[in-house]
Amino acid sequence: MPQKNNPDQLTLFSDLFSQSQKEEEKTDVSQPNSTKKKKNKNTSKYQNVIEENIPQQKEIIEEKKSNKENIGLFLPFTYEDIIKKIGEKKSRLPDLIVPVTEFEEQIIQVLADMKYNGYLLFLYGVSGVGKSTFISSLQFQRHIPISQIAPIDASKLVAEINSPLKLQELIKAIKSEINKFFSEHNGDDGQLCIVIDYLENLSDEDQNNVRAFFRDLNSLLRKSSVLIIWPVTVQKDLDNMQNLAKNYSSTIFHRRLPYINFTGPPLNEYANIAKKTIMLLNDGKSCYEFQLNDSDFEKLKNDYENKPTEKRLIRDYLKDIKNLWEERTRYVSELIKSIPKPTEVWFIFSYPKAEDVIARFAKQTPEIIEEMWNADYKSLFAYIGNNQREATWKPQRLTLALSTYLLTTKIMYLPTNAFVSCIAGYFQEANIPIERPELIDKCGNYRIHPSWFGKKRVENTLKTTPLFLQLSNIPTRPGFRSSGAVPTALTNAQQPFEQFNKDISSKKISDQRFNHAICLALKDAFKDDLQLTFKHEVPHPFLRNIKPDILIESERKLICLEFCYTNNNTPGYVADYVLRKLDKYMKQIEDNFGLPDDFSW
């Protein structure tokens, strides 16, 4: 089944927060051990244990703070902007490369004929077609025998405009690069490519200086196996410089390829380039986290197919993507101004294999705590196409349901032993109609170990769960529960868990009572945290027809916990449950805030 559009998750629209709220956020994330939350001594002890098993907290906090300060989409339109963004990390450039086979083959042909001499190769292409990115990619393509690309910025060679010394300085710079390269390399490890940047034409240069330049350049290339690439953006300038060079020597050019008419990457690669660029230059966040999905890229590509070839520029395509993002986020930001507090919906699954299944649907980003367990759009959308859900879940509707200030969705698991512990510790307070002897009977249906009934045991178990850690703003380390005493506890919890599910499915016991028990356990675990309040089975404050299993309120947001009591461990069941529940939330939002039904833009 094709997997179409996708956003994972991001708390977008930083401009919606007041300045004071932003300052509070910065204060919170910069003081991990003394946030505004007041933690009890047990939490402090547990945090020490966590710190032994995860990267240093300080680095995580600084990373998180940096992410909060750079929430907007960065999408560069020039090669220079890319280089400024990545700084010294130029090794990341290959991540942006989309092969342009037609033009790579022409470069290889020229290089193959460079035995003892070099060539000057004009690279003609209109501004914005991707010449600079293409040139930089040559060094990273293993099938292209170029070991070094040496750019020369002609604009910096002399201080004076139109100085007669410019071309002399350019020849000196070329000589310097050639001498440096051959002093450090032998002829077996690839060839040197020199790029003349920011010298688009020679129309303002003295003709004697131009002739001297091409004479000296020809002399250099007859002695050195070097490729010099000269980008040009205007056809008239290309013709003029070719004629000037040919007047001195025709051997300065390759006999069949005196220049390359570069038209950029193929149109069907534009979307791929845009997505790669977004991910590389936005801390690994996908386009989907910026309210952009596959249908947006496809529609824009179709629009470009109707343009003349010379108007199909990758730079313009990136600009259009950026414009779409700006338009969309402004629309949504206006929409959500009327929302009192952002709502997050956390779907909790507790069956024995839940951890492995949930990993398919949730982001695993412990270094960015607020994004940990965020629902993965693409994984859910794979269960939407070509079925009855397709009419309900238009791409933008699902985007809004997963990854905006309007609504944020997380999918996580509560380990089976933690779930059973909560029930055992609070079954009386939650009025669960089962007696303790029946729960601990070794030959009965539940077979809960007597030690699991102590509230202190419940609290300690709960504090190791993703649910507790996420609420406490502590990173969850994936795989943390795969060794030690945990597997034994999970095994011991399987029998009572299955029986509790039978009780719920047969309507012997209402699931509301189990929700009540978990709510009581959470209250006790966070008894010293005055910022969080826990209520079970109460209506959402402004989505009045929504009654989450547990409602958690903090100063800045509402968290709705939705527990799925099942032992069906198929991924399809997870997707079905999440999408059905989310549809109810979205319908309430649409009714309350006037969203169009399809929200397709």
Disulfide bonds with the S-S distance in Angstrom:
none
